[in-house]
């Protein structure tokens, strides 16, 4: 019973991790700027380091890119 529960939880973590990885890979490939080598570098980081690269992109580069592209006003 415990082994079956563990296998179910591990399977769900792997499934959601892989979906998150694909989402970050597609996000980087479609929305990252073509200027310089940033797109290629981030794609390689995400591709070769899998979940660690996807998390790095999500927490480091993605907010930076969204913030730079978002119009805002300061009053």
Secondary structure as UniProt FT lines:
FT   HELIX           2..31
FT   TURN            36..37
FT   HELIX           38..49
FT   HELIX           51..56
FT   HELIX           57..62
FT   HELIX           63..69
//
